[in-house]
Amino acid sequence: MRREKGGFWIAFCAVFFYPMGWLFGRSRFEGKQHIPAGGGALIVANHISHLDPVFTGLLVHRARRVPRFLAKHSLWSAPVLGRALAGSGQIPVYRETVDAQQSLREGTTALGGGKVVVIYPEGTITRDPDGWPMQARTGVARLALSSDVPVVPAVHWGTREVLDGYNKKFRPLPRKPITVRCGPPVDMTPYRGRPVDAALLREVTDMLMGRVRDLLAEVRREPAPAEFFRRGAAS
């Protein structure tokens, strides 16, 4: 199978991501076969560390596809990183502004153009003390319903042991076990063709994050909580 062409900036990022993936952990990449070899796909992932994009990117790249992330627009201001993000076709997210819907339109266009789009529906690294997913934003449901492409759940576990953003801890040594796993695509058939309103968006969002949570429970080998952690809840 030939690798999808990503251009100069994807190759530039790969030069850094592969050594980082090796340095920061003893990584296992599982379920790559669930990422389609061609055509659009939406990767829906949990978010426990600022290192997650490195390992999600490696997972998708190892499946011989090019990842397009939805990421905070402020990252585009960084001198080198901003050029790499723009040059590699990443998608800026403008939250709570007049441009907030632009990222969803660009994501839908990318999916329709046969690209692999990666989204972290929680919008930031989870505040759940035990690392389970928080209640997610409904943008993921809009993307999943707007394009008839496979929707693939994915999880990371172990990255927070290396870089814990909220507690400001960076512990690269000794190298820690990190697992990144994709699950089978979610059957979206029951949700297509229904009027897209707030209730459906919340239902689909919670359903997708439920699949992510269940996949994370498999990786962690422990039962998942029955409810999602909510922003503002006491930790």
N, C-alpha and C positions, 0 to 999 in steps of 0.2 A: 504494500500500500504506500503510495507516495504521500509525502508530508504536504499539508496545505501551506501555500506560500504566505509568509508573513511580512517579508520585506526587511529593510535594513534595521528598523527600530526594534522589531521582534527579535531579530538575531542579536542586536545590541543588548536587549534585556536578558536574553538567554545566557549570554556570556557571564552575567552577574548572578542570575537566579540559580543556575545549576551548582556553582560552588557554594552559594549561600545555603542551598538545600542540604548539601553534604556537611557543611561546617556546623549548622545549627541542630542537626539531629540525625538519628539512624531511622531513615524514612521508609515507610511502606506505602506504596501506591496501589490501591485495590479497586477493582470494578471499572477499569478503563474501557472495557468492552461495552459498557452502557452509554458511552459517548459516541454518537453516530459518526461514521467515517466521513460523511459528507452531509451538506444541508444544515439548516439552522437548528440550534438546540439552546435551551435555557438551563443553565446550571444554577440550582438554588442551594446555597450553602449556609452553614452556621458560621458564627464569627466569635472567636474567643481570644484572638491575639492580633496585633498589627502585623505579625509575620504571615498570617493566613494567605494573603494574596500571592506570596512567593510560592507556597505549596499548592494552592489551587492552580496557579499558572503552570507549575511543573506537571501536575496531573493532566491538564488539558493538552499541554505540549507533548507529553509522552504518548497521548492518544493520537498524536500527529495532527492536531488541530491548533488553531490560533485563538487564544482567549481574548475576549473584549470585556473589560470590567466596567461596571457602573461604579464610579468613585467620586468622592467629594471634589467639587470644582476647585477648592483652594489648593489642591495638589498641583494644578496646572501653573501655579505661580512660581513653583520651585524651578530654578534655572535649567538644570539638566533633566530632572524628572519630568518637568512640564513638557519639554520638547519630546521626550520619549513617549509620554502619554498621548500627545497629539499625533505624533508620527506613526504610532502603532494602532491608531484607531480606537483608543479607549473613549469612554462616554462620561462626560462630566455630569454630576448631579447637583442641581441648584435647589436645595431644600427651602421651602417656605418663602419663595420669591416668585415674581411673575414668570420666571423661566423654569419653574419647577416641573412643568409638564414636558418641557423640551427633551429632557433626558429619557422619558418614557417613549416619546416619539422616535428619538434616535435609536433607542433599544429595539423598538418594534421594526424600524427600518433595517437594522442590522440582522435581526432574526429572519425577516423576509428576504434578505439578501444572502441567506445561507451561512451566516456567521454563528459562532458559539459565543453566547453572552453569559457572563457570570454576574450574579447578584447576591448580595448579603442582605436579606430582607429586614434584618433587625436594624440596619442603618448604622450601627456602631458595634464595638465589641460588647458582648453580653455583660450585664451587671449582675446576673445570677451568681451568687457566691459559689455555687457548685459547678458552674460552667455550662449549665443547660441553656437552651435557647430562650430568649425573651419573647414576649408578644411582638410580632413583626408588623411593619408598615404594609399597607395594601398595594403598593406599587408592584410587588411581585405578581399579584393576581391580575392586575391590568396587563402586564407583559404576557403572562401565561395564557390569558384569554384572547389577546389581540392577535396572536400568531399560532397557526396550527403546526407547531413544532414539538419535538419531544421535550418534556420537562423532567430534568434529571436531578434528584436530590444528592447532595454531597456533604460530607462532614470532615472536620479536622479534629484531631485529639492529640495533645502533647505540645502544641505550639505555645500554649500559655505557660507551660513549665519553663520555656526558654525566655519568652518575653511577656511579662505580665504588665500591661499598660496601666491599669488602674492603681496597682501597688508599686509601680515604678521599679520593677525588678527585672534585671537582665542576667540570665544564668546560662550562657552557652556551653559551659563545661561543668561536668563531663557531658558528652553528647547524649541527648535523651531520645527515647523512642517517640516517633511521631507517625501517626497513621492518618492517611487521607483516603477516603473511600467514597465511591459513587454507588448508588443503588439503582435498581431498574427504573426506567421512566414511569412517571405517574400517569394513570389513565384519566385524561381530562374530559372524556366523552360525556359523563353525566352533567358537566357544567357548561358545555358549549351550547349555544342557541338560546340560552336563558337571558332575560333582560339584565344588563349589567348595572346593578345598583349597589348601594353601600352594603346591604346584607349579603349579596353574593360575593362581593370583594372580600369581606371579612371571612365568609365561609371558606372560600378558596384559599385565602392566605393561611388560615389556621389549619386547613387540611394539608397544605404543602409543608408547613413547618412541623406538623405532626409527623409527616414522613421523615423529615430531617431529624427530628427528635428520636424517632424509633430507630433510625439508622445509627445515630450516635449511641443509643443504648446498646446496640449490638456491638459496636466497637469497644465501648466501656465495659461491657459484660455486667451491667447492673440495670435495675429497673429505672425507667424515666419517671419524672414527676407527672402527675395527672394534669396539671395546669401550667401555663406559661408564666414565667416571672414577668411582672409588670414594672415599667419604669416608675420610679418614685416609691416603689415598695421598700419597706425597711429591710436592710440586709442584716 
